[in-house]
Amino acid sequence: MVEKDKIYEIVIGAVENGGEYPAIENVFAARSICEKLYDDIYSTKERLSERLGKTGEEDADVERIINEMFDICSIVGKKMFDYGKLSVSK
């Protein structure tokens, strides 16, 4: 795995840090702002799905919006990592 991919996975809590990068924290840790925002998004998704008559299931378009926003966040985060490395190496 490329370093920026591993760091991104740690930051979003997809993998455990394991001590390799002690300064990197999971932004979705308990009681974090990202955890609250994600909970709000999830609740909103549930309400939208219910309004669309999809009670107990997920609406495909709502899921697509959420998943593609996560993809955008990943691209932006990794690009910022690249720019950060460039600025340090100058």
KOLSEZA-863542 format. One line per field, with one value per residue: residue number from 1; residue in one letter; x, y, z of N, C-alpha, C in turn. Coordinates in pm, 1 decimal. Layout:
<volos>
num = NUM	... $
residuo = a	... $
n_c1 = X	... $
n_c2 = Y	... $
n_c3 = Z	... $
ca_c1 = X	... $
ca_c2 = Y	... $
ca_c3 = Z	... $
c_c1 = X	... $
c_c2 = Y	... $
c_c3 = Z	... $
</volos>
This chain:
<volos>
num = 1	2	3	4	5	6	7	8	9	10	11	12	13	14	15	16	17	18	19	20	21	22	23	24	25	26	27	28	29	30	31	32	33	34	35	36	37	38	39	40	41	42	43	44	45	46	47	48	49	50	51	52	53	54	55	56	57	58	59	60	61	62	63	64	65	66	67	68	69	70	71	72	73	74	75	76	77	78	79	80	81	82	83	84	85	86	87	88	89	90 $
residuo = m	v	e	k	d	k	i	y	e	i	v	i	g	a	v	e	n	g	g	e	y	p	a	i	e	n	v	f	a	a	r	s	i	c	e	k	l	y	d	d	i	y	s	t	k	e	r	l	s	e	r	l	g	k	t	g	e	e	d	a	d	v	e	r	i	i	n	e	m	f	d	i	c	s	i	v	g	k	k	m	f	d	y	g	k	l	s	v	s	k $
n_c1 = 84.7	54.9	217.5	59.8	-195.9	-216.3	-193.4	-421.1	-619.5	-579.2	-641.3	-917.4	-1011.0	-1032.6	-839.4	-635.1	-393.6	-155.9	79.9	274.6	257.4	255.7	157.4	-70.3	-417.3	-739.5	-997.1	-1260.4	-1295.6	-1441.5	-1673.0	-1575.1	-1578.3	-1613.1	-1728.9	-1976.6	-2077.9	-2091.9	-2280.1	-2500.9	-2530.1	-2592.1	-2837.7	-2991.6	-2985.7	-3132.4	-3384.7	-3443.3	-3453.3	-3673.8	-3876.4	-3878.2	-4003.5	-3859.3	-3836.6	-3646.4	-3461.4	-3195.2	-3186.2	-3080.0	-2983.0	-2936.4	-2741.2	-2542.8	-2478.1	-2364.3	-2149.0	-1997.0	-1925.9	-1757.0	-1556.1	-1464.0	-1363.2	-1152.7	-985.7	-920.4	-798.3	-573.7	-441.9	-376.4	-193.4	12.3	83.3	166.1	395.7	551.5	586.0	739.3	972.8	1101.3 $
n_c2 = -118.2	221.2	492.2	730.9	630.2	446.5	616.6	773.9	577.9	521.1	771.2	792.9	585.1	331.1	138.4	12.6	209.2	99.8	199.6	277.6	531.8	748.2	1011.7	1037.9	1053.7	897.4	1051.3	998.2	913.2	828.7	1065.5	1269.4	1552.0	1467.3	1216.9	1294.7	1444.5	1243.1	1073.4	1246.2	1264.2	997.9	968.5	1154.1	1035.6	804.8	919.0	1038.6	812.3	685.9	874.7	845.3	611.2	383.9	235.9	71.8	-4.1	102.7	392.3	392.5	617.4	806.6	672.3	666.5	938.7	987.1	800.8	891.4	1143.8	1071.2	957.2	1187.3	1327.7	1157.6	1181.4	1456.8	1466.8	1297.4	1434.8	1666.6	1556.7	1491.1	1753.4	1854.9	1700.6	1793.5	2063.4	2038.2	1931.8	2137.4 $
n_c3 = 0.0	-82.3	86.1	130.1	93.8	301.7	524.1	485.5	521.7	792.2	904.7	847.0	992.5	886.4	906.0	1174.2	1350.1	1461.9	1562.1	1383.5	1277.1	1497.7	1540.3	1396.1	1395.4	1419.3	1259.6	1298.1	1552.9	1873.2	1994.6	1834.9	1606.6	1343.7	1381.3	1487.1	1270.6	1077.9	1196.2	1184.2	905.0	847.0	984.2	842.8	589.7	642.7	700.5	453.4	286.4	398.3	343.7	71.7	44.9	104.9	340.2	578.3	392.3	172.9	-31.3	-361.5	-504.0	-302.9	-156.7	-351.6	-376.9	-121.6	-118.1	-337.0	-248.4	-39.8	-196.5	-329.4	-107.0	-39.9	-265.8	-251.6	3.8	-33.4	-235.7	-98.7	77.2	-102.7	-185.8	58.2	106.8	-103.9	-28.8	200.0	105.0	-22.4 $
ca_c1 = 0.0	128.8	215.3	-54.0	-317.1	-216.3	-221.7	-561.9	-697.7	-568.6	-713.6	-1063.2	-1044.7	-1054.6	-740.6	-572.3	-263.9	-49.0	197.9	368.6	243.8	197.0	94.2	-191.9	-535.8	-863.3	-1084.7	-1393.5	-1290.8	-1557.4	-1697.3	-1510.2	-1670.6	-1643.4	-1825.4	-2106.3	-2124.1	-2128.5	-2407.8	-2603.4	-2548.9	-2660.9	-2977.2	-3055.7	-3001.6	-3244.3	-3509.4	-3466.6	-3494.7	-3810.7	-3963.8	-3884.1	-4072.9	-3760.5	-3822.0	-3571.9	-3361.6	-3128.7	-3213.7	-2957.4	-2931.5	-2884.3	-2614.2	-2443.7	-2433.3	-2276.1	-2026.2	-1915.1	-1866.5	-1641.7	-1451.4	-1408.0	-1281.9	-1030.9	-900.8	-870.7	-706.1	-447.8	-375.3	-317.2	-75.4	116.4	128.4	239.9	529.8	623.9	623.5	843.8	1097.6	1159.3 $
ca_c2 = 0.0	346.6	560.6	821.8	549.0	391.4	726.4	808.4	470.7	541.5	894.2	771.1	475.4	205.9	44.5	54.7	272.8	4.9	267.8	316.3	676.4	784.8	1143.4	1035.7	1013.4	866.1	1168.0	950.6	856.8	858.6	1203.2	1367.1	1626.0	1384.1	1114.3	1360.7	1476.1	1117.5	1031.5	1332.7	1221.1	868.5	993.4	1221.6	933.4	719.6	993.9	1051.8	681.7	662.0	962.5	791.8	483.5	276.0	204.7	-50.8	-26.9	225.5	440.8	383.2	750.5	867.0	601.7	709.9	1072.7	974.8	730.8	974.8	1249.6	1009.4	946.3	1321.4	1355.7	1077.7	1243.7	1583.8	1437.0	1242.7	1543.0	1752.6	1484.4	1512.7	1891.9	1868.4	1644.0	1885.2	2184.9	2003.4	1899.1	2258.9 $
ca_c3 = 0.0	-88.8	215.2	145.5	107.1	437.9	616.0	468.7	584.6	937.4	938.2	844.1	1082.4	813.8	960.3	1299.8	1331.4	1491.8	1613.6	1277.4	1261.9	1627.1	1541.4	1314.0	1470.3	1349.3	1271.7	1332.9	1688.0	1958.4	2037.6	1746.0	1521.2	1227.2	1422.2	1497.0	1135.0	1011.7	1256.3	1126.2	766.0	849.3	1023.3	730.0	485.6	684.2	682.6	309.3	234.8	444.9	265.0	-64.4	49.4	113.5	481.9	604.3	288.3	133.2	-165.4	-440.9	-538.1	-180.0	-130.5	-451.2	-337.6	-4.9	-157.7	-425.2	-166.2	25.9	-299.1	-347.2	12.4	-52.2	-368.1	-197.5	113.2	-87.2	-309.7	3.0	124.0	-204.9	-177.6	183.8	86.8	-191.7	43.5	296.6	34.1	-83.7 $
c_c1 = 89.0	111.8	92.6	-185.2	-328.7	-252.5	-368.2	-651.0	-694.0	-652.6	-864.7	-1106.5	-1071.8	-957.4	-684.9	-434.5	-150.0	81.0	297.8	371.2	179.2	124.3	-39.2	-308.1	-651.1	-958.9	-1227.9	-1396.9	-1412.3	-1556.9	-1626.4	-1616.2	-1708.0	-1741.4	-1965.1	-2162.0	-2167.8	-2261.7	-2523.9	-2633.6	-2628.1	-2809.3	-3054.9	-3081.5	-3119.7	-3378.2	-3543.8	-3516.6	-3638.6	-3909.9	-3980.7	-3950.0	-3981.0	-3733.7	-3752.1	-3470.0	-3303.4	-3168.6	-3082.9	-2898.8	-2872.7	-2749.4	-2505.6	-2389.3	-2332.6	-2143.4	-1937.3	-1857.0	-1747.2	-1526.4	-1384.0	-1318.6	-1149.3	-934.3	-839.4	-768.0	-571.2	-371.1	-308.8	-191.9	40.1	171.8	206.9	381.9	613.4	672.3	733.7	977.2	1162.4	1265.2 $
c_c2 = 124.2	420.8	650.4	745.0	493.0	499.6	766.7	705.1	482.3	662.1	871.0	652.3	342.8	97.4	101.5	113.4	175.5	69.3	313.0	468.4	732.0	919.2	1145.2	978.5	983.4	983.8	1128.9	886.6	902.4	1004.6	1308.8	1438.6	1542.4	1272.6	1175.2	1390.4	1350.5	1065.3	1115.0	1292.7	1091.4	885.9	1059.5	1123.5	843.2	790.6	1009.6	920.8	651.7	746.8	912.6	654.5	364.0	238.0	70.4	-84.9	107.7	263.6	447.6	520.5	821.4	803.2	648.0	847.7	1063.4	910.5	816.8	1094.2	1195.2	993.0	1080.7	1356.7	1280.4	1141.0	1372.3	1558.5	1387.0	1346.7	1639.2	1688.3	1507.1	1654.1	1918.8	1815.1	1735.1	2008.4	2157.9	1982.8	2021.0	2319.2 $
c_c3 = 0.0	43.6	231.9	158.9	248.3	539.2	606.0	537.4	736.7	979.6	941.7	929.1	1013.6	858.3	1090.2	1269.8	1357.1	1536.7	1509.3	1258.1	1389.6	1629.2	1466.5	1393.1	1376.0	1368.7	1306.8	1472.1	1768.0	2003.0	1952.1	1662.6	1398.0	1262.8	1430.5	1358.4	1061.6	1065.8	1200.3	981.8	761.5	884.3	909.7	616.4	517.3	662.9	534.4	249.8	275.2	365.6	121.7	-69.1	57.8	258.4	499.5	497.1	246.9	-8.5	-242.8	-473.5	-416.6	-145.8	-226.5	-417.1	-223.9	-44.5	-246.1	-351.0	-86.7	-72.5	-322.5	-228.9	6.7	-152.2	-314.9	-87.3	63.8	-166.8	-211.0	61.1	27.0	-197.4	-50.3	171.1	-1.8	-115.1	146.0	226.8	-30.7	3.8 $
</volos>
